[in-house]
Structures are given as C-alpha cells and as structure tokens.
Amino acid sequence: MERQGEGWLFFAATVLGIAGIMRVFDAIWAFRFHGALPSGLENALFGTSLKTYGWVYLVVAAVLILSAVGVMMRSAVGRWVGIFAGAVMAISAIWWMPYYPIWSLTYIGLGVLVIYALAQYGGKEQVTR
C-alpha cells in the first residue's frame, strides 16, 4: 500500500535538505569572502558585514536540514518546522533578489511548493488501496 502524497513529502524533504546544504555553502562564502562588497549592500537588511549574513545563513541551514530529517521521519513537529522552514527559505531568498533575481524567484517557488506539500500531505497518514 502506498501512502497518499508520499512523493510530495519526499520532494519537500529533499528540497529542504538541499536548500540547507546550499545555505551552508552561502555561509562559508560569506565568512571567507575578502573581495569588494556587492554594490548596494550598504542598504541591505543586515548591514554591510558579510559575516552577519554568514551567521544568518548558518542558522537558516540548520533549520532547513533538521526539518528535512523531521519530514522524512513523518514527525508532526517536523511537518510544522518544515512549513516554517519553507517559509524562511522563500523569504530569505528575497534578500538576494537585487543580485540574483532568477535564482531568487526559483528559490521562492520551491519554498511555496514545500509549504503546499507539507500542508496538504504532511498530516495524518491516508492510505490508498
């Protein structure tokens, strides 16, 4: 017997996990970058220090990865943290919209799909026969 929405839940967990890993790479880049800051960063949400962005992305990465594990374990807490993480994933992509608009829009779309998957199929198990 296959659980209804199993593919959507796998999709959500996979996207959350990959997004978390990508945010780890973003954090590493922010911590190690020593070149000229991107133009317009002086008006950015967290100021001009890329180290601040590194810490923010590291926290976001931890939330994303832990929520992916929770969704795979079919935890109710994991579902709600996953919905929250999908929202954080989409919202945090807005910060880079002026610099990477296509990638930011893609990231926002994936976040919305994760929220849909977990809201629609992450609740009590429904078994199809």
SVG drawing of the C-alpha trace seen along z (x, -y; Angstrom):
<svg xmlns="http://www.w3.org/2000/svg" viewBox="-8 -52 48 54">
<polyline fill="none" stroke="black" stroke-width="0.4" points="0.0,0.0 1.2,-3.5 0.6,-6.5 -1.1,-9.3 1.2,-12.2 4.4,-10.2 6.1,-11.6 5.2,-15.2 6.7,-14.5 9.8,-13.1 10.0,-16.2 9.6,-18.5 12.2,-16.7 14.7,-16.7 14.2,-20.3 14.6,-21.3 17.8,-19.2 19.3,-20.5 18.4,-24.1 20.0,-23.6 23.2,-22.4 23.2,-25.3 22.8,-27.7 25.8,-26.1 27.8,-27.0 26.4,-30.5 27.5,-30.9 31.0,-29.6 31.2,-32.0 30.1,-34.9 32.7,-34.0 35.6,-33.6 34.9,-36.4 37.5,-39.1 36.8,-41.0 34.8,-44.1 31.3,-44.0 28.5,-43.9 27.2,-47.4 24.0,-48.3 24.9,-46.2 25.0,-49.3 21.2,-49.4 20.8,-45.7 18.7,-44.3 21.6,-43.2 24.0,-45.9 27.3,-45.7 29.0,-42.9 29.0,-39.6 29.9,-37.9 26.4,-38.7 24.9,-37.2 27.1,-34.1 25.7,-33.6 22.1,-34.1 22.6,-31.6 24.2,-29.1 21.1,-29.3 18.8,-29.0 20.8,-26.0 20.4,-24.2 16.6,-24.8 16.3,-23.5 18.4,-20.4 16.7,-19.5 13.2,-20.0 14.2,-17.7 15.1,-15.0 11.8,-15.5 9.7,-15.3 11.4,-12.1 10.6,-10.6 7.0,-11.8 7.1,-13.7 4.2,-16.2 6.8,-18.6 9.0,-18.0 6.0,-18.9 5.4,-22.2 9.0,-23.1 9.2,-22.2 6.4,-24.6 8.1,-27.3 11.4,-26.4 9.8,-26.5 8.6,-30.0 12.0,-31.0 13.6,-29.5 11.4,-31.6 11.6,-34.8 15.4,-34.6 15.7,-34.4 14.1,-37.8 17.3,-39.4 19.3,-38.4 16.6,-39.4 18.5,-42.6 21.7,-40.5 20.3,-37.1 16.6,-37.7 16.1,-34.4 17.6,-32.2 15.7,-34.1 12.4,-33.5 13.2,-29.9 14.0,-29.5 10.8,-31.3 8.8,-28.9 10.4,-25.9 9.6,-27.2 5.9,-27.6 5.8,-24.0 7.3,-22.7 4.7,-24.6 2.0,-23.1 3.4,-19.6 3.6,-19.6 0.3,-21.4 -1.6,-19.1 0.1,-15.7 2.1,-16.1 -0.8,-15.4 -2.3,-12.1 -1.5,-9.2 -4.0,-8.4 -3.6,-5.0 -4.8,-4.3 -5.6,-0.7"/>
</svg>
